[in-house]
Amino acid sequence: MTSELIPSDYGEWLAALKTQIQTARQKAILAVNQELLALYWHIGRDILTRQAEQGWGTKVIEQLAKDLRTAFPELKGFSRANLMSMRAFAEAWPDIVIVQQLVGQLQWGHNIVLLTRLKDTGLRLAYARQALEYGWSRNTLNIHIETQRIEREGLAVTNFESRLPGYQSELARDSLKDPYRLDFLGLGKDAEERAIESALVQHITRFLIELGSGFAFVGRQVHLEVGGDDFFIDLLFYHLKLRCYVVVELKAGAFKPEHAGKLSFYLSAVDAQIKRSEDSPTIGLLLCKSQNRVVAEYALRDSNHPIGVAEYQLINSLPDKLLTDLPSIEEIEAELIGQHIDLDEQAKFE
């Protein structure tokens, strides 16, 4: 006899089924995206070839755009501007393998950003890889390019090579930048440490973007009691890839050797009181208004703890024209807080 009762495991089965459907749908849309970008590459390559061999001018491209829109009125990707972008796409990536294995997995809008914002092929590849690895939206990719995220990676003064195992030393070094651009805080160049700290916490999501992937915010003014005395860490993070705590100390002036000594003390306390046995040694990051790199290198030589020193910039470093093209802080934070893969949006292929 058939029962009309809902089985007890129905909810669990339904949840698993929804996941399977969503995964299959995502794979299908990604496959369509790759096919579309491969088509765009072939069209762009043909345009390049015919221009070189037959001397095609702009009128031919305009006619082609008109004819393709007439033939495929339901598709939006055949404007003259987009055909020229296809040409640039094929010119930038003459090897179809790169399109198939890397940039073809990004949306067309991401590729337009790479083409228009970057001229160096190596940098285009580097940003494409990180955009794919971390699931950056087009706005986020734009932000990272404009603030030169990749170009600044690994430039902080550190003693990681002598204080961390080889495999961790390189990853830790690449996890730090110099300088850190904090112009999104809207503070003047003479802002005090506490004002900077408060603004960073207020816009912690944007600060996490600037710090880079892997950082998770733990707390501000984290209390430590040592020998009956109270101490407070400016900002405490945990790095998910390095599997360690990261203590960030802010200095409104120039770097001084004694700053490294105080930070080293904090690292000892965190290792003793907060760090778990499975965690790697705690890392320190001193963010200063300015630094003499030679002085910083000397100061870190005798420290027993892994420390990095980098500058921060509070003044807008981007031209007004570029700033107007970028999303606001609120838009970025809203996007990241609720970040998810919008499969329907992916299917539009602007």
N, C-alpha and C positions, 0 to 999 in steps of 0.2 A: 504494500500500500504506500502510495506517494505521500510524503509529509509536506504540509504547507508552511511549516515553521522554518525560520531563517536559521541555518546551522551556526553553531557557536564560533566557528573559525571563518565565517563569511567575511568579516571585516578585514581580517589579516590577508585573506586571499584577494579581496578587492584592492587593497592597498598595493599588493605585489603586482596585480594585473595592471593597475594604473601606471606603475613605474615602468613596466615592460612596454606599454603603449607609448608612453612619453619618450622612452629611450629609442624605440623604433622610429618614432616620428622625427626625433632630432637627427638620427642617422640619415633618414631619408632627405631631410632638408639640407643637411651638410653635403650629402652626395649631389643634390641639385646645385648647390652653391659651387662645388668644385667643377661640375660640368659647365656651368654658366661662365666661370672665370676662364676655363679652358677655351670655351667658344670666343670669349672676348680676346684672349691671347691670339688665337688663330686669325680673327678678323684684323687685329692690330698688326700682326705680322704680314698679312696680305697687303694691307694698306702701305706698310713700309716698303715691301718689295715692289709694288706697282709704282709708288712714287719714285723709287730709285731707277726702275727700268723704263717707265713710261712717262716720267715727269708729271705725275698727277699734281694738280693745283688744288686750291681751296674749293673751287666750284665743283670739282668732282666729288669731294667729300660732302659738300652740301647736297648734291644730287643724290648721293648714296643714302644720306640720312633721310631725305624725303621719301625715297623709294622703299626703304626698309620700314619706315613708319606706316606707309601705305599698305605694305604687305602684311605687317604685324601690328595692327592698331592697338591690340591689347597689351603690348609690351612697351615699357617706358625707357628702355636703355639705348635707344638708337638716335639720340639727338646728335647734332654735329659735335657738340662739346664732348659728349661721351665717346664718340668715335675717335676723337683726337686723344682722349684719355686711354682708349684701347691701344692706339698707336704708341703712346708713351709707355704703356704697360709692357708691350712686346719689346720695345726698345730697351727698357730697363732690365728685363729678364729674357735675354735671348735664348736661354736654355729652358725648355718646357719642363724639365725635371724639377727645377726650383718651383715652378708654378704648381706642379702636381703635388709636391711633397711639403711645401711650406706656404707661400703666399696665397695659393689657391684654396687654403683652408680658412683664410680670413675673408670677411665680407668685402665687397667691392668698395664700400665707403672707406674701410680701413686702408685699402690699397691706394685709393686716391690721396689719402693723407700722407702715406709713405712717399708717393711720387711727387707731391707738391711741396712737402716740407723738407725733404732730404735729398741731397744730390749725391752723397757718397753711398756706393753700393754696399759696403761693409756695414755701415750704420743702418741702412734700410733692412738688411738681413737681421741685424741684432735686435732692432725694435720689432720686427715681424715675429721673431722667435719669442720674445718676451710677451708680446701681445697675445700670441697663441697660447703660451704656457700659463699666463695669469688671467686670461679671459678679459682683457681690457676692452672697454667700450671705445667707440671712436673718439668721444670727448676725452677720455682718460689717456688714450694714445696721443692725442693732440697736446695735452698738458705735459706729458713726459718728454715729448720731442721738444716743445718750446722751452722747457726748463733744463734740457740737456741731461736728463736722468742718467743715461748710459755713459755719456762722456765724463760724468763726475764720479762714477763708481770706482772704488779702489784707490782714490787719491788722498784720503786722510793719512796723516802721520800716525803710524802704529808701531807697536813692538810685537805684533802677533807672530811674526816668523820665529822669534826666539821664545815665545811664551805659550804657544799652542802647538798641538800636533800638526804635521804637514797638511793633512787632508782638511782639518778644521781651520788652519791659518789662512789658507787661500779663500775659503768661503767667507770667513769673518772679514777679511780685508775687503772683499768685493761687496760686502753688505753695508759698508760705510762709504760715505761720499765726502767730497770737499769741493766747493762750499755747499752748505745746506741753504736752500732758498726758502726763507720764511716770509717773503713779501706778501703772501696771501693774508697775513695777520693784520695788515693795515696799520702797523706801528711805525713811529719815527725811528731814526737811526740811534737816538739817545735813550731808547726805552730801557727801563730797569729790568733786572732779572725776573722779579716776581710778576711784572706786567707781561713779559714774554711767556712765562710759564702759564699764567692764567689764560692767555690767548691761545696757547697751544692746546690746552685741555679743552677750551671752548670749541675749538675746531680740530679735535683729536683725529677725526676721520681724514681730514685733509693733511694733517701732519703724518699720519700713517702712510698716505700716498707718497709723501716726500721721503720718509724713511726707507720705503721700499718693501718688497714682499717678505713675508715671514715674521714681521714684528706684530706683537699683540700687546695692547696697553694693559698694564697691571695696576698702576696707581700713581697719584701725585702726592708729594710730601709724605712719602712712606716712612713710617716711624720705625726707628731702631733704638734699642736700649743696650748700651754697652757699659758695663761696670757701674750701673746706676745713673749714667748720664744719657740724656735724650739727644738723638740725631735724626735728621729728616732728609731723605733722598728727594731731589727735585722731581725726577720722573723715573719710573721703573717699568721696563718692558720685558717681555719674554720672546725669544726668537725661536720660532717653531722648527726651522731647519737646523740651526746650530744647537738646539736643545739646551739653551742656557738663558739666564737672566742678563739683561742689559741695563746698566745704570747710566742714565743721562743727566749730566750736570751742566747747568747754564751759567755762563760768565758774561756779564755785560761789557767787560773790558777786554784787554789783550791777554793772551795766555801767559801765565806765570808758572815757573817750575813747581811752586808749592801747591798749585791746583792739582797736579798729578798725585802728590802725596796724600791730599785729602780724599781724592777719588779712590786711591788704592786702599785707604782705610775703609771706605764704604764697601768696596768689593770684598774685603776680608770679612766684614760683618755679614754681608748677604750670603757669602759662601758658608758661614758658620750657622746662621740663623734661618735662612729661607731656602737655600739651595738643597735639593734632594740628592740622594746618592747617585741616582741615574742621570742627573743633570751634568752638563759640561761646566768648566770653570766660568764664573761670571765675568762679563766683559764690561768695560767702562768706556763711555763716550763723552768727551769734554767738548761742548759747543761754545766757542768763544767768538767775540766780535772780530778779533784779529789774532794772528799768531805769527811768530817768527819760526819757520819750520826747523831751522837748525837748533834753536833753543828747545823746541818741542822734542826733537829727536834725542838730544842730550838728556832731557828730563825723563824720558821713557826708558832709557838704556838700563838703569839700575832698578826699575820697578819690577817687582815679582809678579805683578798682575797684568793681564792683557788689557791695554788701554789704547784708545784712538783719540786723536785731537783733530778737530775740523773747525772751520769758520762757519758763521751763519750770515746771511744777508737779509736785512729787513726792508730795504728800499726796493721799489719795483724795478726789476731788471729787464722788463719787456717793454717794447715800444707801445704807445697808446693804441695804435692801430691793431696790434696783435691782441692786446688785452680785451678789446671790444669783441674780438672773434672767439674768445674763450668763454666757457660757461662760468657762472658765478660760483662762489664758495658754497652757497646754499644748494645750488643745482648739483654740484659734485657730491656733496655729502648725502643729499637725498638719493642720488643715483647709487652710491656705494652701500648705503645702509640697506636699501631695498634691492640690491643688485641680484638679478637673476637673468637667465637666458630667455629672451623673448623670441620664441621660435617663429611666431607669425611675422614679427618684424624682419627676421632674417630672410624670410621667404620673399620679401619685396624687392631685394637687390636693387637698391637705388642706383 
